[in-house]
């Protein structure tokens, strides 16, 4: 029973934290390259222009998570037209009770909020502006296949399905119908701005690390309850794995738009040198 409890706790905790951290690091690297290209082409004004939407969404993400996890928001700067020495365009300062486990867990989600909320906002905007594309994509995402691959430790199959998802999204998103639509280009501009300001700062990462241990304690507590209720261990494990697959699919959209932003930045930068 103890082994089952530990397995569930570790799978749940690592599933959430590792997935978010890996995606955060990858998106961060892509964003830095994309912003460097924008800066080389347009200077600081290029970063500021994309930051009007992107930074505001970034700070809103921190802010909303602070509220969800009952942190006290001390100061908010949604967006600044001045790029200071540290390159900060905005910030959210907050305090919490170190003795409150719920608030300590919140540190993790507050830290990674820009990736989660930023991706969610991109999906919501896709739903509002391009509903047909949204439904085509969601109806063709192979969650069951991805979940099956992970539960059977078939990592080759997992990456194959994930790659298939990427191409599915690109195929539906960049259709001839969309390319000729004004709404599509509005969506691209907004998504470009959000994805270029979605990565985590050092402060975000440090803040997240504080909550990981407490997240494990929470998952340990939930696992104990589930095992004591004699709920089938493997059925719980499948649900946990499926949740992680949904999280991966969700974050894949954010990663995809970061890649698209990098490609667009490269094209714009290349043309400026011609």
C-alpha positions in Angstrom: 0.0 0.0 0.0 2.8 2.4 0.9 4.5 1.7 -2.5 1.2 2.5 -4.3 0.8 5.7 -2.4 4.3 6.8 -3.2 3.9 5.9 -6.9 0.8 7.9 -7.3 2.3 10.9 -5.5 5.5 10.8 -7.5 3.7 10.4 -10.9 1.3 13.2 -10.1 3.9 15.6 -8.8 6.6 14.9 -11.4 3.9 14.8 -14.1 2.8 18.4 -13.4 6.1 20.0 -12.3 8.4 18.3 -14.8 6.1 18.9 -17.8 5.7 22.6 -16.9 9.4 23.2 -16.2 10.5 21.4 -19.4 7.9 23.4 -21.5 8.9 26.6 -19.7 12.6 26.1 -20.4 12.0 25.3 -24.1 9.5 28.2 -24.6 12.0 30.4 -22.8 14.8 29.6 -25.1 12.6 30.1 -28.2 11.3 33.4 -26.9 14.8 34.7 -26.2 15.9 34.0 -29.8 12.7 35.5 -31.2 13.0 38.6 -29.1 16.7 39.0 -30.1 15.6 38.9 -33.7 12.9 41.5 -33.1 15.3 43.7 -31.2 18.0 43.5 -33.9 15.3 44.4 -36.5 13.2 47.1 -34.7 15.2 47.9 -31.6 13.7 48.3 -28.2 10.4 49.6 -29.8 9.8 46.1 -31.3 9.9 44.5 -27.9 7.7 47.3 -26.4 5.1 46.9 -29.2 4.8 43.1 -28.7 4.9 43.7 -25.0 1.8 45.8 -24.9 -0.3 42.7 -25.2 2.2 40.0 -24.2 3.5 41.6 -20.9 0.0 42.6 -19.8 -1.1 38.9 -20.3 2.1 37.7 -18.5 1.4 39.9 -15.4 -2.3 39.2 -15.5 -1.4 35.5 -15.3 0.6 36.0 -12.1 -2.1 38.3 -10.7 -5.0 35.8 -11.3 -3.0 33.0 -9.7 -2.2 35.1 -6.7 -5.9 35.7 -6.2 -6.8 32.0 -6.7 -4.2 31.0 -4.0 -5.1 33.8 -1.7 -1.8 35.7 -1.9 -1.9 39.4 -1.0 -1.0 41.5 -4.1 1.1 44.4 -3.0 1.9 46.0 -6.3 1.1 45.5 -10.0 2.8 47.1 -13.0 0.9 45.7 -16.0 3.1 47.3 -18.6 5.8 49.9 -18.9 6.9 51.8 -22.0 10.4 52.0 -20.6 12.8 49.1 -20.9 14.9 49.4 -17.7 18.4 47.9 -17.2 16.9 44.6 -16.1 14.6 44.5 -19.2 11.5 44.4 -17.0 8.3 45.6 -18.7 6.0 44.7 -15.8 5.8 42.9 -12.5 3.4 41.6 -9.8 4.6 41.8 -6.2 2.8 39.6 -3.6 3.1 38.3 -0.1 1.8 35.1 1.5 1.7 33.3 4.8 4.6 30.8 5.0 2.7 28.6 7.4 -0.3 28.2 5.0 0.3 25.1 2.8 -2.3 26.1 0.3 -0.5 29.4 -0.3 2.9 27.7 -0.5 1.6 25.4 -3.2 0.3 28.5 -4.9 3.9 29.7 -5.3 4.5 27.0 -7.9 1.4 27.8 -9.9 2.0 31.6 -9.6 5.5 31.1 -11.0 4.5 29.1 -14.0 1.2 31.0 -14.6 2.3 32.8 -17.8 2.7 29.5 -19.6 -0.6 28.1 -18.4 -2.8 31.3 -18.6 -1.0 32.5 -21.8 -1.7 29.3 -23.6 -5.3 29.3 -22.3 -5.9 32.8 -23.6 -4.5 31.9 -27.0 -6.9 28.9 -27.2 -9.8 31.1 -26.1 -9.0 33.7 -28.7 -8.8 30.9 -31.3 -12.2 29.8 -30.2 -13.7 33.3 -30.5 -12.1 34.4 -33.8 -11.7 31.1 -35.7 -14.4 28.7 -34.2 -14.3 26.3 -37.2 -10.5 25.9 -36.9 -10.8 25.5 -33.1 -13.3 22.7 -33.4 -11.4 21.0 -36.2 -8.2 21.0 -34.1 -9.9 19.8 -30.8 -11.8 17.1 -32.7 -8.6 15.7 -34.1 -6.3 15.8 -31.0 -5.5 12.1 -30.2 -5.6 12.2 -26.4 -6.5 8.5 -26.1 -3.6 7.5 -28.3 -1.1 9.7 -26.3 -2.4 8.4 -23.0 -2.1 4.8 -24.2 1.5 5.3 -25.4 2.6 6.8 -22.0 0.7 4.1 -19.9 2.6 1.4 -21.9 5.9 3.4 -21.7 5.9 3.6 -25.5 7.8 6.8 -25.8 8.4 6.5 -29.5 4.6 6.2 -30.0 4.1 9.2 -27.7 6.4 11.5 -29.6 5.0 10.3 -32.9 1.4 11.2 -31.7 2.7 14.5 -30.4 4.3 15.3 -33.7 1.1 14.4 -35.4 -0.7 16.9 -33.2 1.6 19.6 -34.2 1.1 19.0 -37.9 -2.7 18.7 -37.4 -2.8 22.1 -35.7 -0.6 23.7 -38.4 -2.7 22.1 -41.2 -6.0 23.5 -39.9 -4.6 26.8 -38.7 -2.8 27.8 -41.9 -5.6 26.8 -44.3 -6.3 28.8 -47.4 -9.6 29.9 -45.8 -7.8 31.3 -42.8 -5.0 33.0 -44.7 -7.6 35.1 -46.5 -9.4 36.0 -43.3 -8.9 39.3 -41.5 -9.7 37.6 -38.2 -6.9 35.1 -38.7 -4.3 37.8 -38.9 -5.7 39.5 -35.8 -5.3 36.1 -34.1 -1.7 35.7 -35.3 -0.7 39.2 -34.1 -2.2 38.6 -30.6 -0.8 35.1 -30.4 2.6 36.4 -31.6 2.6 39.0 -28.8 1.5 36.6 -26.1 4.0 33.8 -27.0 6.9 36.3 -27.1 6.3 37.2 -23.5 5.3 33.9 -22.0 8.6 32.6 -20.7 9.5 32.5 -17.0 11.9 34.9 -15.4 14.4 33.8 -12.7 12.1 35.2 -10.1 9.2 33.1 -11.5 11.3 29.9 -11.4 12.6 30.5 -7.9 9.0 31.2 -6.8 7.9 27.9 -8.4 10.6 25.8 -6.7 9.2 26.9 -3.3 5.9 25.3 -4.0 7.0 21.9 -5.4 7.6 20.2 -2.0 4.2 21.3 -0.8 2.6 20.1 -4.0 4.1 16.7 -3.3 2.7 16.7 0.2 -0.8 17.5 -1.2 -0.5 14.7 -3.8 0.7 12.4 -1.0 -2.4 13.2 1.1 -4.8 12.7 -1.9 -3.1 9.4 -2.7 -3.5 8.1 0.8 -7.2 8.9 0.7 -7.7 7.2 -2.6 -5.8 4.1 -1.5 -7.7 4.0 1.8 -11.0 4.2 -0.1 -9.7 1.1 -2.0 -10.1 2.6 -5.4 -8.3 0.6 -8.0 -4.6 1.7 -8.2 -4.2 1.2 -11.9 -7.4 3.1 -12.8 -6.2 6.0 -10.7 -2.8 5.9 -12.4 -4.5 5.9 -15.8 -6.5 9.0 -14.8 -3.3 10.7 -13.6 -1.5 9.9 -16.8 -4.5 11.1 -18.9 -4.4 14.4 -17.0 -0.7 14.7 -17.7 -1.4 14.0 -21.4 -4.1 16.8 -21.5 -1.6 19.1 -19.9 1.1 18.2 -22.5 -1.5 18.8 -25.3 -2.5 22.1 -23.8 1.1 23.3 -23.5 2.0 22.0 -26.9 -0.2 24.8 -28.3 1.8 27.4 -26.4 5.0 25.8 -27.7 3.7 25.7 -31.2 3.0 29.4 -31.2 6.4 30.1 -29.7 7.9 28.3 -32.7 5.6 30.1 -35.1 6.7 33.4 -33.5 10.3 32.5 -34.0 9.7 31.6 -37.6 7.9 34.9 -38.2 10.6 36.9 -36.4 13.2 35.1 -38.6 11.3 36.0 -41.8 10.9 39.7 -40.7 14.6 39.9 -39.7 15.7 38.3 -42.9 13.7 40.7 -45.1 15.0 43.7 -43.2 18.5 42.8 -44.2 17.7 42.4 -47.9 
